[in-house]
Amino acid sequence: MTTQTKTFLYAEFQVSIPFDDFAWMEANSAMQQIPGLVNKTWLSGISTNSIGGFYQFDTEENARSYAEGLLADFAKSASASLTVRLFDGSVVLEASRGMNSPYYGANA
């Protein structure tokens, strides 16, 4: 497995919970302990109330570990289907800077 220096993870739980009813504060506290997690942007599905996020990890290995561990465990405990996708953030650096991406500042 190749180690990526910037890996993005997209995750979505097929649930129907209005975001205001979701315990995101508790989830944020727990996620601050996840190895390699750089940041997360929460997502709430329009008209579906699915819950998910767009994450940045320092390596592919840390992103996979999170997806196969805590995310999968949460989906199982919530009886929710889970969609996860990993993206190589290293190969898109120049293109993303050209679009002023907040994930690719001058020092990224």
C-alpha positions in Angstrom: 0.0 0.0 0.0 1.3 3.4 -1.0 1.4 6.1 1.7 -0.3 9.3 0.6 0.7 12.5 2.3 -2.8 13.9 2.0 -5.9 11.6 1.9 -9.5 12.7 1.7 -12.3 10.5 3.0 -16.0 11.0 2.1 -18.5 9.2 4.3 -22.2 9.1 4.4 -24.6 7.3 6.7 -28.0 6.4 5.2 -30.1 7.6 8.1 -32.8 10.1 8.4 -31.9 12.3 11.3 -32.2 16.1 11.1 -28.7 17.4 11.8 -30.0 19.5 14.7 -31.0 16.2 16.4 -27.6 14.6 15.9 -25.1 14.5 18.7 -22.4 16.2 16.7 -20.8 17.9 19.7 -20.0 14.5 21.3 -18.9 13.2 18.0 -16.5 16.1 17.6 -15.0 15.5 21.0 -14.4 11.8 20.2 -13.0 12.5 16.7 -10.3 14.9 18.0 -8.6 11.7 19.3 -8.5 10.0 15.9 -4.9 9.4 14.7 -4.0 11.4 11.6 -7.3 13.3 11.3 -6.4 16.8 10.1 -10.0 18.2 9.8 -13.6 17.3 9.0 -16.4 19.2 7.3 -19.8 17.9 8.4 -22.4 17.2 5.7 -26.2 16.9 6.0 -28.2 15.5 3.0 -30.7 17.9 1.5 -34.2 16.3 1.7 -32.7 13.1 3.0 -31.2 14.0 6.4 -28.3 11.6 5.7 -25.3 12.5 7.8 -21.7 12.4 6.7 -18.6 14.3 6.2 -15.6 15.2 4.2 -12.4 14.4 6.1 -8.7 15.1 5.6 -6.2 12.6 6.9 -2.4 12.7 6.9 -2.1 9.3 5.4 -4.1 6.7 3.5 -3.4 4.2 6.3 -5.0 6.4 9.0 -8.0 7.1 6.8 -8.5 3.4 6.1 -8.1 2.6 9.8 -10.8 5.1 10.7 -13.2 3.9 7.9 -12.8 0.2 8.8 -12.8 0.8 12.5 -14.9 3.6 14.1 -17.0 4.5 11.1 -17.9 0.9 10.4 -18.6 0.2 14.1 -20.9 3.3 14.3 -22.8 2.2 11.2 -23.3 -1.2 12.6 -24.5 0.1 16.0 -26.9 2.6 14.3 -28.2 -0.1 11.8 -27.2 2.3 9.0 -25.7 1.7 5.6 -22.4 3.4 5.2 -20.8 4.8 2.0 -17.0 5.6 2.2 -14.7 6.7 -0.5 -11.0 7.6 -0.3 -9.3 10.1 -2.5 -5.6 10.8 -3.2 -5.0 14.4 -2.2 -1.4 14.4 -3.3 -1.9 14.1 -7.1 -4.4 16.9 -7.3 -2.4 19.6 -5.5 -1.7 21.8 -8.5 -5.2 21.6 -9.8 -6.7 22.3 -6.4 -4.5 25.3 -5.8 -5.6 26.6 -9.2 -9.2 26.6 -7.8 -8.3 28.3 -4.5 -9.1 25.2 -2.4 -8.9 25.8 1.3 -7.1 22.5 1.7 -4.2 23.6 -0.5 -2.8 26.8 0.8 0.7 28.0 -0.1 2.4 25.7 2.4 0.3 22.6 1.6 
